Amino acid sequence: MNNWPVIADIAKDVESGKVKAVDLVKEALKRIEDASEYKAVIANIKVRSLERAGYIDEQVRTGKKIGRLAGVPFIAKDNYLAFGADTTAASNILKGFDAPYQATAIEKLEAEGAILVAKANLDAFAHGSSTENSDYFTTLNPHDKTRVPGGSSGGSGAAVILGLVPFALGSDTGGSIRLPASFCGAVGMKPTYGLVSRSGVVAMASSLDCMGPLTSNVTDAGLILDVMSGRDPLDSTTIERDYISYTKLDIGLKGKIIGVIKEYMGDGLDGNIKANIQTAINNLETAGATIKEISLPSLPLALAVYYIICPAEVSSNLSRYDGQRYGYSAKDADTLDDSYELSREKGFGAEAKRRIMIGTYVLSSGYYDAYYNKAQTVRTKLINEFQAAFKEVDFLAGPTSPSTAFKIGENTSDPLKMYLTDIMTVAANLVGVPAISVPCGTSDGLPVGLQLMAPQQKDRDLLGLAKAFEDLNT
């Protein structure tokens, strides 16, 4: 569906004067308006984006160098702080919040000439797998309007496949970039933890959150990651990036060992998806890769571990939204305690409240050791198992999701069923490794995603494998 040229070509055309940045922004804004029925976007950034485009065109006219993303329009998930529109994280409690500064990732992209044109819909505070937890509206899947686009970065995934922009930004705490990529048919990259700064992004679970791109191809994902990555003095968890550009990819498959995760290919996996994944693995093997089955014994516990650690960190991060300093504040409160209570009661949606309650419970006296401490112990065991696996293989592979995009409303009454959507994605966040979802066919007309993982800080190698697979399927 996305019919934009590759990003590097767009930027070259702008810098050469062949294409005007203003025209690209106007085209993106028109596409957003024309596709409004899909509800991928919360807010347009029309005035600022056109001003920036005009400035870039003037710089080109005077012979100044712009950057690798000159004039390229993009959309950011609405948990990235950005100028030109409110940052709400799709939550009522942040409605009307005007960001005082921009996320580091946005700043880096703009420094290379990219132009933010809109903010994308998401599950409020990124709590969800379908965008049905947005306090505003549910985004529709580009392939079937009766189905979800995945979440929590559902608006970003839908925007890319609808062709609204060449790329969009998402955040991935337990699969929130990869799941929309799988459900919508996009490429979704979750980098190594700390490779992209979290500064200026509304926090969900700080030890799990990762920032990354959604694109229509692997080449574009590598370029965007190349611009966004690296140390940031505003985020002490950031790490050094690869000294070689993430656009310089080794796509050779000979000598590469790919481990197929045994636990992801068993019961609970849709038969058509399993067939698609097996075909993908067979194609990689035919092209020269060595395939080996790998078992990660603690993997079945990953989802339970995630839904203890994640709510615990959510309960802490959401405590700052108290109705006193910014965001929604209850006007009918008589006392300070009433103000806290009513502001949070009316400002938070059901899923945010659920995670606050679970998180507070597992951190409470008497239950900390029974739940949170045990979850962290199992997390360490998972890290050790992944490290051991990567001594045997170069990459791990399996499905991104056990199913294709489900119907809107199908899982909303059963939170546990909704949480199971993340069963194949949460482990990468718990252990901090890079993971990517790439399209690998369809099932009943709906996209299927192949998930690939690599050791920490091997993001460039992972992109190379993803590109090699993409080339086999084009």
N, C-alpha and C positions, 0 to 999 in steps of 0.2 A: 504493500500500500504506500509506503514512504517513497516518494519519487524525487527527493533532493539528491544532488550530486554528492560525492564523498566530500567531507568537510574541508580537506586540504585544497580541493579544487575550487570550492566556493571562495575560500580566502584568497587564493591566487587570482581569481577573476576580479575580486574587489580591489586588491592591491594594484592590479594592472589597469584598473579603470574600466574594464570590460563590463562590469556589473556594479550598480550603485548599492551601497549598504542600505540606503533609505528604501529602495525598491524591495530588497530582501525582507526588511522589517515589515513593510506594508503587506507583502505577500503572506508572511507568517500571521500577522494580525487578521488578515482576511480569512485565512484558512481556519484560524481559531474561531472566528465568528461563524463561518459556514458549518463548522462541526460542533456547534454549541450543544446540539442534542445529546452528544456523548458525555457531556459534563466532565470533561477532563481537566478543565481550568477553573480555578476559583476567582482569579483576578487578572486582568490585563495590565500591562505596564506601557501603555500607549505613548504618553507624553515623553517620559524619560527615554524610552527606546528610540523614538524618532529623533530626539535631540542628540543622542549618542551616535546614531547612524549619520546624521547630518555632519557631526563633528568629524567622524571617520572619513566621510567623503571629502571633506575640506582638507584633511590631512593628506589624503591620496592626491588631491589636486595640486597641492604644494610640494609633492615629491617626498613626503615623510614616510618612513617605514612604520607599518601598523603592528603586525604580529601574525602569528600562525593561525589565528581564528578571526582575521579581519572581516568584520561585518556579518559574522555567522550568528543568526538568531537562535536562542535556546530558551528552554523553560526549566524552572527550578521547582522542585517539590516545596510546598508552602511551609516547611519547617526550616528552610534556609533564610536567615535574615538578609533582606535586600531592600534597596531603596526603590521608591516608585509605587509601592503598593503595601498594604498591611501584611504583616506576617502573623498568621493565625494558627498555624499547625492544624487547620480545619477544625478548631475547637472554639466553642462559644466563649470560653473564658479568656481567649486572646483576641477576640473580635475587636477591631479598631486599634490594634497595637502597631505603632509606627516605629520600625526598627531604627535605633540611633546609630547603628553601624552595620556593615555588611559582613557576611560569612567570608572567611579567608578563601574558600573555594571560589566564591563569586568574584572576589577581588582578583584572584589569579587569572580567571577566565577573561574578565574585562580588561586586564592588563595586556592580554594578547589580542584584544579587539573584538571579543564575543559580545553579543548584545542580548541581555535578558528581556524577553517580551511578555512573559506571563508567569504566574505561580500556579502550580498543579495541585489538584485535589489529592487527598490522602485519608487514610483512617486517622481520626483525631489523635494527635500526639504520636502518630505512627503505630497505634495499638490495633493491629488487625491484619488480615490476610486477603481483604476483598474490597476495600474502601467503603464498605457498608457501615463502618463505624465513624465515618465523617459526620460532623454535626451539621453539615450543610446539604449534601446530596450524595448519591451513589454514582460513581463513574460507570459507564457501560463498556463492555468489551467490544473492540473494533470489529471482531468477526461475527458477533452475535449479541445483539442489544439486550437479550434476555439473560445474559450471563455476566459475571463479574470479570474485571480485568486483572484480578489479583491485588495484593496489597503488601505493605501499606502504600507503596509507591505506584498505585494503580493509575493515577492521573498522568504520571510521567511516562509509564509504559504505553498507555493508550495514545498519548500525544505523539510519541515517536512513530508508532505504526499507522496512525491516522495521517501522518505526514505534516503535522502542524509545524514542526521544527526539525532540523537535522539531528539534534540530540537533546536529552533532558537529564536533569540531575535527580538522583534518588538517595535514600539512606537505607541501610541494610543492618538490622539488628538481629534478625533471625531468619532472613530470607526475603526481606522486603524490596530488594532490587531484583533478585533472581526469580521470585515467584511471578511478578507481573511480566517479566521478560518471557517466562515460559508460557503463561496464559495468553499473552498478546502476540507472541512470535518475534520478540526483539532480542537483542544481545544485552545482557545485564551483568555488569562486573562489580563484584564485592572485593575490594583490594585487601591486602594484608592489613590487619588492625594497626592503625597509626600511620599508614602510608599517606592518607589524605587527612588534613586537619579537620577536627570537629568544631573548631572555634566558630561561633556565630550560627550554629545549627541547634535548634531546640532539642535538648537532651531527652532521650528515652531511657536507655540503660547504658551507662557510660563505659562499662568494660566490654560492651558488645557492639556498640554503634560504629558503623563504617559508612563513609561517603563514597559514592561512585556514580558512573554514567550509565544511562540506557541509550542505546544507539540502534541503527538498523544494520550495522556490520561491525566486524571485529577491528578493522583498520581505524574506524572513527573512535571506537572505545579506547584503543591504545593512545591515540593523539590526545583525547580529553584527559585520560589518566596522566599522561606526560606533563600536561599543563598544571593539573591540580595537585600533584604529589609533592612530597618533600617536607622537611622540617618546618615548623612554625613556632615562633617564640610565644605565640598566644595559646598553644596547646602543648603541654609538656609530655603528652603521650605520643607525639609524632616521632617518626623514625627517619633515618636516612633512606633516600630513594636509590634505585639502581643507577650507577654512573653512566650506563648506556641507556639511550632513549627507549621509551616503551613503544616507539614506532619502529624500532629496528628489531624485527622478529625473526627468530629461527623457526622456519616452518617444516624443517626436515623431520620425518617420522622414524627413519631407520635408527635403531639403537635406543629409541625411547621405550620405556616400560610403563604400561598403563595398567593400574590395578582396578579391576571392576569390584565394587563394594558388594559383597555377598548379602549383607543385611538389607540393602536397598532393592535387591532383585527378587525378593521372596514374596510371602503372602501380603496381601493388601495393595499390591501394585496392579493397576489396571492392565489387562492382557494386551491391549493394543499399544499401550505405552511401552510395556516390556518388549514387545516385538520391534518397535521403533528404536529403542535403546540398543537392543541386540544387533540390529542392522547397522547402527552407527558404529558400534564396537567392531563388528566384522569388517566394515569399510576401513577403519583405522588399521586393523591388523593386515588387511590386504595391501594397504599402502606402505607397510613396512614396520609398523609398531609391534611390539611384543605385548601380548595380553596375558594378564595373570589375575586369578581370583584372590581377593584380599578380604579377610574377615577382621572386623573391629568389634570385639565381643561386647564392649560397653555401649555401643552405638544405640541399642534399643532403649537405653536410659537417658539419652540426650534430650529428648523432648521434656521429660519430667524435670531434669536438671535445669533446663532453660526456663521452664515456667515456675521455678522457684527463684532462681537468680534474677531473671528479668523483672518480675513484679517487685522484688525487694529493692532493686535500683530505681524502678519507676516510682515507688512510694516515696523515696528520698528526693528524686528530682522534681516531682510534682508538688512537693511541700512548699516550694517558693511561690506558687500561685495561690495567694491568700486574699486577693481582693484589696490589698492596701497600697501597693506601689504601682502596679500597672495591670492592664487587662480588666476583665469584668469585675465590678464591685456592686454588691447588692445595696440598693438605695433605701430599702425598707428596713434595714437593720437598726435596732435601738441601742445595741451595745457593741463593743469590739468583738466579743465572742460571737454574737449574732452575725456580725459582718463576715467573720471567718467562715462560719458554718453555712450561711446562706449563699455567699459568693461561690463557695466550692460546690455546694449542692446544685445550684442552678447552672454553674459554669462548666462543670465536668459532665461528660456523657456517661452512659452505663458502663462501657468497657473500661474507661479510665478509673471509675469508682471501683470496679471489680478488681483491677490490678493493684490499686492502692490498698484495698482491704487484704488481698492475698499477701502482698508484700509486707504490710505492717504485721500481719499475723506471723509470717515465717521469721521475721526479725525480732519478734517479741520475746521477753524473758520467759524461759521455759520451753520455747519452741525453736530458738536459734540453733542449738546443737542438733536437735532432731531433724530439722529441715535444711536451713541455710548452710550450716557447716558441712553436713553430709553432701549436699549438692556441690559445694566447692571441692570436696574430696573427690567426688566422681568426675568433676570437671578436670582435675589434675590427672586422673586416670585416663580420661579421654585424650588429653594432650599427649600423654606418654604413648598411648596406642597409635595415634596418628604419627608421632615421630618414629616409632618403630616401623610402621607401614612404609614411610617414606625412605627408610633404609633399604627396602626391598624394591620399591617402584619409584618412578619419577613423578607420576601423576595418579590421581584417583578419579574414577568416573562412575556415573550412575544417573538416574533420573533427577530432575529438579523437583518434581512433584509426583505423588502417586496417582494423580488424576489430572484431567484437563480442566479448563475453567468450568466451575459449577454454576448452577442457576442462581440468579439474585433471589435472596430469601431462603435458599435451601438449607443453610447452616446457621442462620441468625438465632434460632431458638435453642441451639445446642452449642454452647461455647466450647465444650470439649471436642466436638466434631470439627469446629472451626480451627481449634488449635492444632489438630492432627494434620491440617494442610501444610504445616511447617515441618513435618517430621523428617524430611530429607534435607532441609536447609540449615537448621539451627546449629548442627555440629560445627560447621565451618566458623561460625561466630564464637562459639564456646572455646575453640582452640586457636582462633586468630589467623587461620590460613586464608589465602586468596581463593576465591571460587567464582566461576563464571557460568552463566546459562546461555547456551546457543541453540537456535532452532534446529530440530532434527526430525522434520516431518510433521504429519498431522494424524489425528485420530477422530474420525467422524467429522472432518472439516475443521477441527480445532487444533491449534498449535501444540506441539510437544517440545519440551526443553531437555537438552542433554546438559547435565551438570558436570563440570570438570574442576578439580581442585589440585593445588600444588603446595609444596612446603612454604612456610613463611618467607616473605621477601623474594619469592620466585615468580612474581607477577608477570614479568616480561616473558618468562618461559611459558607460563600459563596462556598468555595471549597468543604466543606462537603456536601452541597446540590447538587453541580455538580457531586460529586463522587457517591452519592446515586442514582441520575438519571442515570449516566453512568452504574452503576451496574444493574439497572433495564433493561437496553437495551443490555446487553452482555450475 
